[in-house]
Amino acid sequence: MMRTRPLKVALLGCGVVGSEVARIMTTHAEDLAARIGAPVELAGVAVRRPSKVREGIDPSLITTDATSLVKRGDIDVVIEVIGGIEPARALITTAFEHGASVVSANKALLAEDGAALHAAAEAHGRDLYYEAAVAGAIPLVRPLRESLAGDKVNRVLGIVNGTTNFILDKMDTSGAGYSEALDEATALGYAEADPTADVEGFDAAAKAAILAGIAFHTRVRIGDVHREGLTEVTAADIASAKRMGCTVKLLAICERAADGRSVTARVHPAMIPLTHPLASVREAYNAVFIEAEAAGQLMFYGPGAGGAPTASAVLGDLVAVCRNLVAETTGPGESAYTQLPVSSMGEVVTRYHISLDVADKPGVLAQVATVFAEHGVSIDTVRQQSRQDGVGEASLVVVTHRAPDAALSGTVEALRKLDTVRGVASIMRVEGE
């Protein structure tokens, strides 16, 4: 039997995502009501520019006073899609205090202060859902929080930023340099006017923190995530990857230590074999692998950004939260019972691809091999080739076996000090074996 009193929804933000949320709520109102068991009503929309025409939205719902909107007391659910830390944090906390549950797409805030937001939701008996914060329309948060709640997740590996994947894909397929590929991404609307959050890995790091926290039942903040962007990736790196039968991707990697006593979370460019499913993820798409003890390997793939895909995730959370309200219950909250420490990047076991410019004379390879041995790093393959553009110089490419990242970093620093090493052309980790 359907409840007649509508559930009232306040929308904070009406940009690309927010406008799609409002449109779907209006055009699919009957379907949403049938799925929830009660009608839902858009009761107010907080914006910064009230004069802007917003097609399909009743102008009487528009307000610039977001605080008063969430304080009304008759609001059942607040949807927050404004992003950033403040005023989003204060508005979400105020919403809980005034009896509303919250659906958010705010990855930066959740990665920075998720524990406090979960605590506020629990203190007031409300829900906090945020599927849209991680990978657009791809369902990841709910499978980790609910579907895999009875399993032990050991690893999350994936492409979680569409802008960087588009750039690297263009560099790989067209031979373009980083700047050229970024210009194309900007022209097509995949990159912001200021692409720093994407290309320097901040966006992916926030998502990695959220995923690691849910997967390993421990608190991981964005500051715990090792972060490297792709601005230093060159066409030569892409070419080296191709010679190895690999491609380059910006990966978010969250792992439980082999002894189960710690976790790691990192974001950085890496070479992966062309045989790995992530290698075939093209354009601005996202894909994430989850490795669980009982379920094995699971892959989630789809559009990771954009108005309609992100709105789809928001509406999915809205339905779930509204169902809980109708049933007078709440969904799963924070699960951080393991309280596992987050290890530093130096403790992570990785592989390196190192390209050196060296003197083309006898004994150089032996000197380089000695440095690796002194740092306890085993060499997997070596390729040396005389350079046509330099008399008496050669290119030496070394691929290592897995070793602690600190040992590999120390090896590179020692190599730089060799008289026979003219320079380190590129360094990149190798993943996905």
C-alpha positions, 0 to 999 in steps of 0.5 A, spaced: 500 500 500 502 506 497 503 512 502 500 518 500 504 523 504 510 525 499 517 525 501 520 532 500 527 532 497 531 538 498 536 539 492 543 543 493 546 545 487 543 545 480 549 544 475 550 539 470 548 533 475 543 537 479 539 539 473 539 532 471 537 529 478 531 534 478 529 532 471 529 525 472 525 526 479 520 530 475 519 525 468 520 519 472 515 521 478 510 515 477 516 510 477 520 512 483 513 513 487 512 505 485 519 503 487 519 507 493 512 506 496 511 513 496 511 519 492 517 524 492 516 531 491 522 536 490 521 541 495 526 546 494 533 547 490 539 551 492 543 555 487 548 560 487 545 564 481 538 564 481 537 568 475 539 563 471 533 559 467 533 552 469 528 548 464 523 544 467 524 547 475 518 551 478 522 558 479 518 558 486 523 552 488 529 556 487 533 559 493 540 562 494 539 560 502 541 553 502 542 553 510 534 555 511 532 550 506 535 544 510 533 547 516 526 547 514 524 541 518 519 538 513 525 536 509 526 528 508 532 527 504 537 532 502 541 531 495 548 535 496 551 536 489 555 542 490 562 539 491 567 542 495 568 542 503 565 548 505 559 549 505 557 542 504 560 539 510 556 544 514 549 543 510 550 536 511 551 536 518 545 541 519 541 536 515 542 531 519 540 535 525 534 537 522 531 530 521 533 529 514 537 523 511 543 525 505 545 523 499 551 526 496 556 526 490 561 529 494 568 525 494 572 530 496 568 531 503 567 524 504 575 522 503 577 528 508 571 528 513 567 521 512 568 519 519 565 525 522 559 525 517 557 518 518 558 519 526 553 525 525 548 521 521 548 515 526 547 520 532 541 523 529 538 516 526 539 518 519 542 515 512 548 517 509 549 514 501 554 516 496 554 512 490 555 517 486 561 520 489 566 514 486 565 512 479 559 516 476 553 510 474 558 504 476 555 501 482 561 500 487 559 503 493 553 499 494 556 492 492 562 493 497 558 495 503 552 490 502 553 485 496 560 483 499 559 484 506 560 477 508 566 476 504 573 479 505 576 484 500 583 483 499 584 488 493 581 494 489 584 496 482 581 500 477 581 506 473 576 511 476 578 518 473 575 519 466 579 525 464 586 522 465 584 515 461 582 519 455 588 523 455 592 516 456 588 513 451 589 518 446 597 518 447 597 511 446 592 510 440 595 517 436 602 518 439 600 525 441 604 528 447 601 530 454 599 537 452 596 535 445 592 530 448 590 534 454 587 540 449 583 535 446 580 533 452 578 540 454 575 541 447 571 535 448 569 537 455 572 531 458 577 536 462 575 542 466 578 549 465 583 547 471 584 540 470 589 540 476 584 535 480 584 530 475 591 530 472 595 531 478 591 525 481 587 528 487 580 526 484 582 519 484 585 519 490 579 521 494 575 515 490 581 511 492 580 513 500 573 512 500 573 505 496 579 503 501 575 505 507 569 501 505 573 495 502 577 494 508 572 496 514 577 501 516 578 509 516 582 511 510 583 519 508 585 522 502 592 524 506 593 517 507 593 515 499 600 516 495 598 520 489 602 521 483 599 524 477 600 523 469 603 530 467 610 527 467 608 521 462 611 522 456 610 519 449 617 515 450 613 512 456 608 510 452 612 507 446 616 503 452 610 500 454 608 498 447 615 495 446 613 491 453 606 489 450 603 494 455 599 500 456 599 506 461 593 507 465 592 512 471 590 507 477 587 507 483 590 501 487 587 499 494 590 493 498 590 489 504 597 486 506 599 479 505 599 478 513 592 482 514 595 487 519 595 493 514 592 496 508 595 501 502 592 506 498 595 509 492 594 513 485 599 513 480 601 511 472 603 504 471 604 500 465 599 494 465 599 488 460 595 489 454 592 482 456 589 485 462 582 487 462 583 494 464 588 495 458 582 495 453 578 501 457 578 506 452 576 514 452 573 517 458 570 510 461 572 507 468 573 500 470 574 497 477 577 490 479 575 487 486 578 481 488 575 478 494 576 471 498 570 468 496 567 471 490 574 472 486 575 477 481 569 482 479 569 487 474 565 493 474 565 498 468 561 504 465 561 511 464 565 514 470 562 521 470 557 526 466 551 529 468 546 523 466 550 517 469 552 521 475 544 523 476 543 515 475 547 514 481 544 519 485 537 517 484 539 510 486 541 512 492 535 517 493 530 510 492 534 506 497 534 512 502 526 513 501 525 506 502 528 506 508 524 512 511 518 508 508 520 502 512 522 507 518 529 504 518 536 506 516 541 502 511 548 500 513 553 506 516 560 506 517 564 500 518 571 501 521 571 496 526 578 493 523 582 500 525 587 497 520 593 502 519 595 505 513 602 503 510 606 508 507 608 507 499 615 505 501 612 499 504 608 497 498 611 491 494 611 493 486 615 492 480 619 498 476 620 499 469 626 504 469 629 507 462 636 510 463 641 514 458 648 511 459 655 511 456 655 506 451 662 502 453 663 495 456 662 494 464 656 499 464 651 493 465 655 490 470 655 497 474 648 498 474 646 490 476 651 491 482 647 497 484 640 493 484 644 487 488 646 492 493 639 494 494 636 487 494 632 488 488 632 483 483 632 484 475 627 481 471 629 483 464 634 488 461 634 491 454 640 495 452 640 499 445 645 504 442 642 511 441 642 513 434 642 520 436 648 520 441 655 518 439 657 513 445 651 513 448 646 507 449 639 506 452 638 501 458 631 499 460 631 495 466 624 491 469 625 489 476 621 483 480 617 485 485 620 489 491 619 494 497 618 501 493 623 504 498 628 499 495 626 501 488 626 508 490 633 508 493 636 504 487 634 509 482 637 515 487 644 510 487 643 509 479 643 517 478 650 518 482 653 513 477 658 516 472 656 512 467 649 514 467 647 520 463 640 520 466 634 517 468 629 518 462 623 515 465 621 511 471 614 507 472 611 502 476 608 495 472 602 492 475 596 487 473 601 481 472 
